[in-house]
Amino acid sequence: LGSAQIGAVALSGLVSTCGFAFLEPTLGAHVSEFAASPLQVGALFAIPSFAYMLCSGPAGWLCSESRLSTRGPIIAGMVLQAGGLLLIGPSCLLSAFFTLSSEVTFGLLCAGLALNGVGQSLALTPMMADMLDVLSTNRGERAGSSRPRAGGELAQAVVEEDDAVEEISGLITACLSLGNVLGPLGGTVLASSLGFRMASDVLGVIFCANALWLLRLRYRPTSPRTVHSHET
């Protein structure tokens, strides 16, 4: 699990969770003009949750059917979450290039929250499959993918994959939990010191940087799942 590929994907899960958790302590004050009561704030939080629910199933189906690589949706999800945060701000950075009001508008707010939910579903759903593809690719390169395996080697490979699933599950859980801790804490500190708009810009830049790192580390998956789908 020491691979840079695994680390980049794990970091994307942490950052993605941070991006949503950042809104928990800060969104209420930011949208006080539109949502003065806890019920209204809760209704706004339902937007990204509903978008996440709608998109998680299709994202998993596309990846399992190999219509998309597992890495592509993660990168797209990071970019979409960055865009969502910039719209929720609204972004100081975007205002420098586009005619964008510095005031919060209900339309941009809803669009940004929806993008946040869609992006998080794309970023988190394929994480397990992507990490397993990385391990399978690395294992194949070490063993020699063209050499047929004996029965004992196949059994050992199955045991190693089961162990890898357990380790990866623990890593993903740890990253998501850490994101749920760092998001509210870091979001409160950033919003208090820089203001909500600049804080959302900082997070948006972090999302884009993580997406660029993932793009730079893109690999050609050779897992049995992907190979089988191409053969059929």
C-alpha positions in Angstrom: 0.0 0.0 0.0 3.0 2.3 -0.2 2.4 3.1 -3.8 2.1 6.7 -4.9 -1.0 5.7 -6.8 -2.6 4.4 -3.7 -1.6 7.5 -1.7 -3.0 9.8 -4.4 -6.4 8.1 -4.4 -6.5 7.9 -0.6 -5.8 11.6 -0.5 -8.6 12.3 -3.0 -11.0 10.5 -0.6 -9.8 12.6 2.3 -10.0 15.9 0.4 -13.4 15.0 -1.1 -14.8 14.4 2.4 -13.2 17.6 3.7 -14.9 19.6 0.9 -18.3 18.5 2.1 -17.6 18.6 5.8 -16.2 22.1 5.4 -19.8 23.3 4.7 -21.3 21.9 7.9 -20.1 24.7 10.3 -19.9 27.5 7.7 -22.8 27.2 5.3 -25.5 28.4 7.7 -23.9 31.8 8.3 -23.0 32.1 4.6 -26.6 31.6 3.4 -28.4 33.4 6.2 -30.1 35.6 3.6 -31.8 32.6 2.1 -32.0 30.2 5.0 -32.7 31.8 8.3 -33.9 28.7 10.1 -32.2 25.3 10.8 -34.9 23.7 8.7 -34.0 25.8 5.6 -30.3 25.1 6.1 -31.1 21.4 6.3 -33.0 21.6 3.1 -30.0 23.1 1.4 -27.8 20.3 2.7 -30.3 17.8 1.1 -29.3 19.0 -2.3 -25.7 17.5 -2.4 -26.9 14.5 -0.5 -29.7 13.9 -3.1 -27.2 14.4 -6.0 -24.8 12.0 -4.4 -27.5 9.4 -4.0 -28.6 9.7 -7.7 -25.1 9.6 -9.1 -23.4 6.9 -7.0 -25.2 4.0 -8.6 -24.6 5.0 -12.2 -20.9 5.8 -11.4 -20.4 2.4 -9.9 -22.2 0.7 -12.8 -20.1 2.5 -15.4 -16.8 1.5 -13.7 -17.8 -2.1 -13.1 -18.8 -2.5 -16.8 -15.5 -0.8 -17.8 -17.2 1.8 -19.8 -15.0 4.2 -17.9 -11.7 3.7 -16.2 -11.8 3.9 -12.4 -9.4 6.8 -12.4 -11.3 9.0 -14.8 -14.4 9.4 -12.6 -12.2 10.2 -9.6 -10.5 13.0 -11.4 -13.8 14.3 -12.8 -15.3 14.2 -9.3 -12.5 16.3 -7.9 -12.9 18.9 -10.6 -16.7 19.0 -10.2 -16.3 19.5 -6.4 -13.8 22.3 -7.0 -16.3 23.9 -9.3 -19.1 23.5 -6.8 -17.1 25.2 -4.1 -16.2 28.1 -6.4 -19.9 28.6 -7.2 -21.0 28.4 -3.6 -18.6 31.2 -2.7 -19.0 32.8 -5.1 -15.4 32.6 -6.0 -13.0 35.6 -5.8 -10.9 33.9 -8.4 -13.7 33.5 -10.9 -14.8 37.1 -10.4 -11.4 38.2 -11.8 -12.2 36.5 -15.1 -16.0 36.5 -15.4 -18.7 38.9 -14.5 -19.7 37.3 -11.3 -21.5 39.1 -8.4 -19.7 39.0 -5.0 -23.1 38.4 -3.4 -24.5 35.0 -2.9 -27.3 34.1 -5.3 -29.8 31.3 -4.8 -29.2 29.8 -8.2 -25.4 29.6 -7.9 -25.8 28.3 -4.4 -28.0 25.4 -5.5 -25.9 24.7 -8.6 -22.7 24.6 -6.4 -24.3 22.3 -3.8 -25.5 19.9 -6.6 -22.1 19.8 -8.2 -20.5 19.1 -4.8 -22.8 16.1 -4.4 -22.2 14.8 -8.0 -18.5 15.3 -7.7 -18.3 13.5 -4.3 -20.1 10.5 -5.7 -17.7 10.3 -8.7 -14.7 10.7 -6.5 -15.6 8.2 -3.8 -17.5 5.4 -5.5 -14.6 4.0 -7.6 -11.9 4.3 -4.9 -11.8 0.7 -3.8 -11.8 -0.6 -7.4 -9.1 1.8 -8.4 -6.8 0.8 -5.6 -7.3 -2.9 -6.4 -6.5 -2.2 -10.0 -3.3 -0.5 -9.0 -2.3 -3.5 -6.8 -3.2 -5.9 -9.5 -1.2 -4.0 -12.1 1.8 -3.8 -9.8 1.6 -7.5 -9.0 1.3 -8.4 -12.7 4.3 -6.3 -13.6 6.4 -8.0 -10.9 5.3 -11.6 -11.7 5.2 -11.2 -15.5 1.7 -11.0 -16.9 2.6 -13.3 -19.9 3.7 -16.3 -17.6 0.8 -18.7 -16.8 0.3 -19.2 -13.1 0.2 -22.6 -11.4 -2.6 -23.6 -9.1 -0.7 -22.8 -5.9 0.2 -19.3 -7.3 -3.4 -18.6 -8.1 -4.5 -19.6 -4.6 -1.8 -17.4 -3.1 -3.0 -14.5 -5.3 -6.5 -14.9 -4.1 -5.4 -14.8 -0.5 -3.2 -11.7 -1.2 -6.2 -10.0 -2.8 -8.5 -10.8 0.2 -5.8 -9.3 2.5 -5.5 -6.3 0.2 -9.3 -5.7 0.3 -9.2 -5.6 4.1 -6.2 -3.3 4.2 -7.7 -0.9 1.6 -11.1 -0.9 3.4 -9.3 0.2 6.5 -7.4 2.9 4.6 -10.5 4.3 3.0 -12.4 4.3 6.2 -9.5 6.1 8.0 -9.3 8.7 5.2 -13.0 9.4 5.2 -13.1 9.7 9.0 -10.1 12.0 9.0 -11.8 14.2 6.3 -14.9 14.4 8.5 -12.7 15.7 11.3 -10.4 18.1 9.3 -13.2 19.5 7.2 -15.1 21.3 9.9 -12.0 22.3 11.9 -10.1 23.6 8.9 -13.2 25.1 7.4 -13.9 27.1 10.6 -10.3 28.3 10.8 -10.2 29.3 7.1 -13.6 31.0 7.1 -12.9 32.9 10.3 -9.5 34.2 9.1 -10.0 34.6 5.3 -13.8 34.7 4.9 -16.0 32.1 3.3 -15.4 33.1 -0.3 -11.6 32.9 0.0 -11.8 29.8 2.1 -13.9 28.1 -0.6 -11.3 29.3 -3.2 -8.5 27.7 -1.2 -10.3 24.4 -1.1 -11.1 24.6 -4.8 -7.4 25.0 -5.6 -6.6 22.0 -3.4 -9.1 19.9 -5.3 -7.7 21.0 -8.6 -4.1 20.2 -7.4 -5.2 16.7 -6.3 -6.9 16.2 -9.7 -3.7 17.2 -11.5 -1.6 14.8 -9.4 -4.0 12.0 -10.2 -3.9 12.9 -13.9 -0.1 12.8 -13.8 -0.1 9.4 -12.2 -2.6 7.8 -14.6 -1.8 4.2 -15.4 -3.1 1.5 -17.7 -5.2 -0.9 -15.6 -4.7 -4.6 -16.2 -6.9 -6.1 -13.6 -8.9 -9.3 -14.5 -12.1 -7.1 -14.4 -10.9 -4.8 -17.1 -9.2 -7.4 -19.2 -12.2 -9.6 -19.2 -14.5 -6.8 -20.3 -12.3 -5.9 -23.3 -12.1 -9.6 -24.4 -15.9 -9.9 -24.4 
